[in-house]
Amino acid sequence: MAFAKAAGLDTDRVVEVISKGAAQSWQMENRWKTMAAGRFDFGFAVDWMRKDLGICLSEAKRNGSPLPVTALVDQFYRLVQQRGGGRYDTSSLILNIEKP
């Protein structure tokens, strides 16, 4: 989405094309329009996601499971919280790309 905007591409067409392949996801199918509009007041809140990720990361540390990607995603959500987006839905991760 951010790449499409930066490249001046038609976001509707880009989503239509990528949703047919490996990039397809529930988030993309259901939130792309609100993400493109900068609206994040739907769905599962970042605060709740970070709580759940914290539980997961704590258990991973306890049992010795390395979860570097999970830890990175948690930090991206932390950045959204620091911007005041704790109640935004999880699609708000795009803010870290569009408005770093």
Secondary structure, 3 states (H helix, E strand, C coil): CHHHHHCCCCHHHHHHHHCCCCCCCHHHHHHHHHHHCCCCCCCCEHHHHHHHHHHHHHHHHHHCCCCHHHHHHHHHHHHHHHCCCCCCEHHHHHHHHHCC
